[in-house]
Amino acid sequence: MHRELFEAHFVRGEDLEDVVVIDRHARNSDVDLIALHAALEKDSATNFVTETELIGRKYGVQGTPAWLLHQRLIAGLRPTPEFERLAEDTLQVPH
């Protein structure tokens, strides 16, 4: 799904804030559109994103993508083999 959305925005220039575009991608991913619209209307989705951003800032995240693995921050888009190596190295360090 993330690759599809990346290409939609950065390759095809789709507006990912447009409800029609959101619905199309959500439907293609078997998302419950009624639940999605309810979450968007109640601002629970926005509140979740805000809460998540605050947690990220607490750990030094300044951009995305970023992963926190065993208290180690891995930031930036990495090729899959490099990310897997970093993740495995992080998981092997005693905590």
Backbone as JSON Lines, residues from 0, in Angstrom:
{"i":0,"aa":"M","n":[0.82,-1.19,0.0],"ca":[0.0,0.0,0.0],"c":[0.87,1.25,0.0]}
{"i":1,"aa":"H","n":[1.95,1.26,0.81],"ca":[2.78,2.46,0.88],"c":[3.4,2.79,-0.48]}
{"i":2,"aa":"R","n":[3.78,1.78,-1.22],"ca":[4.38,2.02,-2.54],"c":[3.34,2.63,-3.48]}
{"i":3,"aa":"E","n":[2.12,2.13,-3.42],"ca":[1.05,2.66,-4.26],"c":[0.79,4.13,-3.95]}
{"i":4,"aa":"L","n":[0.74,4.47,-2.66],"ca":[0.5,5.86,-2.27],"c":[1.67,6.75,-2.62]}
{"i":5,"aa":"F","n":[2.88,6.25,-2.47],"ca":[4.07,7.01,-2.86],"c":[4.01,7.34,-4.35]}
{"i":6,"aa":"E","n":[3.74,6.33,-5.15],"ca":[3.67,6.56,-6.6],"c":[2.5,7.47,-6.96]}
{"i":7,"aa":"A","n":[1.38,7.31,-6.28],"ca":[0.21,8.16,-6.55],"c":[0.57,9.62,-6.35]}
{"i":8,"aa":"H","n":[1.26,9.91,-5.28],"ca":[1.58,11.31,-4.97],"c":[2.77,11.82,-5.77]}
{"i":9,"aa":"F","n":[3.9,11.1,-5.7],"ca":[5.13,11.62,-6.26],"c":[5.31,11.34,-7.75]}
{"i":10,"aa":"V","n":[4.69,10.3,-8.26],"ca":[4.85,9.97,-9.68],"c":[3.69,10.52,-10.49]}
{"i":11,"aa":"R","n":[2.46,10.24,-10.03],"ca":[1.28,10.67,-10.79],"c":[0.73,12.01,-10.34]}
{"i":12,"aa":"G","n":[1.26,12.57,-9.25],"ca":[0.84,13.88,-8.79],"c":[-0.57,13.93,-8.24]}
{"i":13,"aa":"E","n":[-1.07,12.81,-7.72],"ca":[-2.42,12.79,-7.17],"c":[-2.46,13.55,-5.84]}
{"i":14,"aa":"D","n":[-3.57,14.2,-5.58],"ca":[-3.77,14.94,-4.33],"c":[-4.29,13.99,-3.28]}
{"i":15,"aa":"L","n":[-3.44,13.59,-2.35],"ca":[-3.83,12.61,-1.34],"c":[-4.71,13.2,-0.25]}
{"i":16,"aa":"E","n":[-5.07,14.48,-0.38],"ca":[-6.04,15.08,0.54],"c":[-7.43,15.15,-0.1]}
{"i":17,"aa":"D","n":[-7.53,14.8,-1.37],"ca":[-8.8,14.8,-2.09],"c":[-9.6,13.55,-1.68]}
{"i":18,"aa":"V","n":[-10.83,13.77,-1.2],"ca":[-11.65,12.66,-0.71],"c":[-11.87,11.59,-1.78]}
{"i":19,"aa":"V","n":[-12.04,11.98,-3.02],"ca":[-12.24,11.02,-4.1],"c":[-11.0,10.13,-4.25]}
{"i":20,"aa":"V","n":[-9.83,10.74,-4.18],"ca":[-8.57,9.99,-4.29],"c":[-8.4,9.08,-3.08]}
{"i":21,"aa":"I","n":[-8.68,9.61,-1.89],"ca":[-8.58,8.81,-0.66],"c":[-9.49,7.59,-0.76]}
{"i":22,"aa":"D","n":[-10.75,7.84,-1.15],"ca":[-11.71,6.74,-1.24],"c":[-11.27,5.68,-2.24]}
{"i":23,"aa":"R","n":[-10.73,6.11,-3.37],"ca":[-10.3,5.15,-4.39],"c":[-9.19,4.25,-3.85]}
{"i":24,"aa":"H","n":[-8.19,4.86,-3.22],"ca":[-7.08,4.07,-2.69],"c":[-7.54,3.21,-1.52]}
{"i":25,"aa":"A","n":[-8.41,3.74,-0.69],"ca":[-8.92,2.96,0.44],"c":[-9.72,1.76,-0.05]}
{"i":26,"aa":"R","n":[-10.57,2.0,-1.02],"ca":[-11.39,0.91,-1.58],"c":[-10.5,-0.17,-2.18]}
{"i":27,"aa":"N","n":[-9.45,0.26,-2.89],"ca":[-8.52,-0.7,-3.5],"c":[-7.75,-1.5,-2.45]}
{"i":28,"aa":"S","n":[-7.71,-1.0,-1.23],"ca":[-7.0,-1.68,-0.14],"c":[-7.95,-2.36,0.83]}
{"i":29,"aa":"D","n":[-9.21,-2.48,0.41],"ca":[-10.25,-3.13,1.22],"c":[-10.47,-2.46,2.57]}
{"i":30,"aa":"V","n":[-10.31,-1.12,2.61],"ca":[-10.6,-0.36,3.83],"c":[-12.1,-0.13,3.91]}
{"i":31,"aa":"D","n":[-12.65,-0.22,5.1],"ca":[-14.07,0.05,5.34],"c":[-14.29,1.55,5.21]}
{"i":32,"aa":"L","n":[-14.9,1.98,4.11],"ca":[-15.06,3.4,3.84],"c":[-15.95,4.09,4.87]}
{"i":33,"aa":"I","n":[-16.96,3.4,5.37],"ca":[-17.83,4.0,6.39],"c":[-17.03,4.29,7.66]}
{"i":34,"aa":"A","n":[-16.22,3.33,8.08],"ca":[-15.4,3.53,9.28],"c":[-14.36,4.62,9.04]}
{"i":35,"aa":"L","n":[-13.78,4.63,7.84],"ca":[-12.8,5.66,7.5],"c":[-13.41,7.05,7.58]}
{"i":36,"aa":"H","n":[-14.57,7.23,6.96],"ca":[-15.23,8.54,6.97],"c":[-15.64,8.94,8.39]}
{"i":37,"aa":"A","n":[-16.08,7.98,9.18],"ca":[-16.45,8.27,10.57],"c":[-15.23,8.75,11.35]}
{"i":38,"aa":"A","n":[-14.1,8.09,11.16],"ca":[-12.87,8.49,11.85],"c":[-12.43,9.88,11.42]}
{"i":39,"aa":"L","n":[-12.54,10.16,10.13],"ca":[-12.15,11.48,9.63],"c":[-13.09,12.57,10.14]}
{"i":40,"aa":"E","n":[-14.38,12.27,10.22],"ca":[-15.35,13.26,10.71],"c":[-15.17,13.55,12.18]}
{"i":41,"aa":"K","n":[-14.84,12.54,12.97],"ca":[-14.68,12.71,14.42],"c":[-13.3,13.26,14.76]}
{"i":42,"aa":"D","n":[-12.46,13.43,13.78],"ca":[-11.08,13.87,13.98],"c":[-10.24,12.86,14.74]}
{"i":43,"aa":"S","n":[-10.75,11.64,14.94],"ca":[-9.95,10.66,15.67],"c":[-8.69,10.29,14.88]}
{"i":44,"aa":"A","n":[-8.78,10.3,13.56],"ca":[-7.6,10.0,12.74],"c":[-6.57,11.12,12.89]}
{"i":45,"aa":"T","n":[-7.03,12.35,12.84],"ca":[-6.13,13.5,13.0],"c":[-5.52,13.5,14.39]}
{"i":46,"aa":"N","n":[-6.34,13.21,15.4],"ca":[-5.83,13.18,16.77],"c":[-4.78,12.09,16.93]}
{"i":47,"aa":"F","n":[-4.99,10.94,16.29],"ca":[-4.03,9.84,16.36],"c":[-2.7,10.27,15.72]}
{"i":48,"aa":"V","n":[-2.76,10.92,14.57],"ca":[-1.54,11.38,13.9],"c":[-0.81,12.39,14.78]}
{"i":49,"aa":"T","n":[-1.56,13.33,15.36],"ca":[-0.94,14.33,16.23],"c":[-0.26,13.68,17.43]}
{"i":50,"aa":"E","n":[-0.95,12.73,18.06],"ca":[-0.39,12.02,19.2],"c":[0.88,11.26,18.8]}
{"i":51,"aa":"T","n":[0.84,10.63,17.65],"ca":[1.99,9.88,17.16],"c":[3.16,10.81,16.88]}
{"i":52,"aa":"E","n":[2.89,11.98,16.3],"ca":[3.96,12.94,16.04],"c":[4.61,13.41,17.34]}
{"i":53,"aa":"L","n":[3.82,13.63,18.37],"ca":[4.36,14.06,19.66],"c":[5.27,12.98,20.26]}
{"i":54,"aa":"I","n":[4.85,11.74,20.15],"ca":[5.68,10.64,20.63],"c":[6.98,10.58,19.84]}
{"i":55,"aa":"G","n":[6.88,10.75,18.52],"ca":[8.07,10.75,17.67],"c":[9.05,11.84,18.05]}
{"i":56,"aa":"R","n":[8.54,13.05,18.29],"ca":[9.42,14.16,18.68],"c":[10.14,13.86,19.99]}
{"i":57,"aa":"K","n":[9.44,13.19,20.9],"ca":[10.02,12.82,22.19],"c":[11.29,11.98,21.98]}
{"i":58,"aa":"Y","n":[11.29,11.17,20.92],"ca":[12.43,10.3,20.63],"c":[13.36,10.88,19.57]}
{"i":59,"aa":"G","n":[13.16,12.14,19.2],"ca":[14.07,12.79,18.27],"c":[13.72,12.67,16.81]}
{"i":60,"aa":"V","n":[12.55,12.16,16.49],"ca":[12.15,12.04,15.09],"c":[11.86,13.44,14.55]}
{"i":61,"aa":"Q","n":[12.51,13.77,13.45],"ca":[12.31,15.08,12.83],"c":[11.71,14.96,11.43]}
{"i":62,"aa":"G","n":[11.52,13.77,10.98],"ca":[10.96,13.54,9.65],"c":[10.62,12.08,9.47]}
{"i":63,"aa":"T","n":[10.09,11.77,8.33],"ca":[9.73,10.39,8.05],"c":[10.44,9.94,6.78]}
{"i":64,"aa":"P","n":[10.63,8.67,6.63],"ca":[10.28,7.61,7.57],"c":[11.29,7.54,8.71]}
{"i":65,"aa":"A","n":[10.82,7.04,9.84],"ca":[11.68,6.84,11.01],"c":[11.14,5.66,11.81]}
{"i":66,"aa":"W","n":[12.05,4.86,12.33],"ca":[11.67,3.7,13.12],"c":[12.44,3.74,14.42]}
{"i":67,"aa":"L","n":[11.78,3.4,15.51],"ca":[12.43,3.3,16.8],"c":[12.48,1.82,17.16]}
{"i":68,"aa":"L","n":[13.68,1.26,17.17],"ca":[13.87,-0.15,17.48],"c":[14.75,-0.26,18.71]}
{"i":69,"aa":"H","n":[14.2,-0.78,19.79],"ca":[14.95,-0.96,21.03],"c":[15.7,0.32,21.41]}
{"i":70,"aa":"Q","n":[14.97,1.42,21.4],"ca":[15.49,2.74,21.79],"c":[16.53,3.3,20.82]}
{"i":71,"aa":"R","n":[16.66,2.72,19.63],"ca":[17.56,3.26,18.61],"c":[16.71,3.81,17.47]}
{"i":72,"aa":"L","n":[16.98,5.06,17.1],"ca":[16.24,5.71,16.03],"c":[16.93,5.45,14.7]}
{"i":73,"aa":"I","n":[16.18,4.91,13.77],"ca":[16.66,4.73,12.4],"c":[15.83,5.66,11.54]}
{"i":74,"aa":"A","n":[16.47,6.69,11.01],"ca":[15.75,7.72,10.25],"c":[16.17,7.69,8.78]}
{"i":75,"aa":"G","n":[15.25,8.08,7.95],"ca":[15.53,8.19,6.52],"c":[15.14,6.95,5.74]}
{"i":76,"aa":"L","n":[14.84,7.19,4.48],"ca":[14.48,6.1,3.59],"c":[15.74,5.32,3.23]}
{"i":77,"aa":"R","n":[15.75,4.05,3.53],"ca":[16.92,3.2,3.3],"c":[16.56,2.08,2.35]}
{"i":78,"aa":"P","n":[17.51,1.63,1.55],"ca":[17.26,0.43,0.75],"c":[16.95,-0.74,1.69]}
{"i":79,"aa":"T","n":[16.09,-1.63,1.25],"ca":[15.65,-2.75,2.1],"c":[16.81,-3.52,2.72]}
{"i":80,"aa":"P","n":[17.84,-3.91,1.96],"ca":[18.93,-4.67,2.6],"c":[19.63,-3.88,3.72]}
{"i":81,"aa":"E","n":[19.83,-2.58,3.51],"ca":[20.48,-1.76,4.54],"c":[19.59,-1.65,5.78]}
{"i":82,"aa":"F","n":[18.29,-1.43,5.57],"ca":[17.37,-1.33,6.71],"c":[17.35,-2.65,7.48]}
{"i":83,"aa":"E","n":[17.27,-3.76,6.77],"ca":[17.25,-5.07,7.44],"c":[18.52,-5.29,8.25]}
{"i":84,"aa":"R","n":[19.67,-4.89,7.7],"ca":[20.94,-5.04,8.43],"c":[20.93,-4.17,9.69]}
{"i":85,"aa":"L","n":[20.5,-2.9,9.56],"ca":[20.43,-2.01,10.72],"c":[19.49,-2.57,11.78]}
{"i":86,"aa":"A","n":[18.35,-3.07,11.34],"ca":[17.37,-3.62,12.29],"c":[17.95,-4.84,12.99]}
{"i":87,"aa":"E","n":[18.58,-5.73,12.25],"ca":[19.17,-6.93,12.87],"c":[20.29,-6.56,13.83]}
{"i":88,"aa":"D","n":[21.13,-5.58,13.44],"ca":[22.21,-5.13,14.33],"c":[21.62,-4.56,15.62]}
{"i":89,"aa":"T","n":[20.57,-3.79,15.51],"ca":[19.93,-3.17,16.66],"c":[19.33,-4.24,17.58]}
{"i":90,"aa":"L","n":[18.7,-5.24,17.0],"ca":[18.07,-6.28,17.8],"c":[19.08,-7.18,18.51]}
{"i":91,"aa":"Q","n":[20.33,-7.22,18.0],"ca":[21.35,-8.07,18.62],"c":[22.08,-7.38,19.77]}
{"i":92,"aa":"V","n":[21.96,-6.07,19.87],"ca":[22.64,-5.33,20.95],"c":[21.87,-5.56,22.25]}
{"i":93,"aa":"P","n":[22.56,-5.96,23.33],"ca":[21.86,-6.16,24.6],"c":[21.25,-4.85,25.11]}
{"i":94,"aa":"H","n":[20.03,-4.95,25.65],"ca":[19.34,-3.75,26.16],"c":[19.02,-3.91,27.62]}
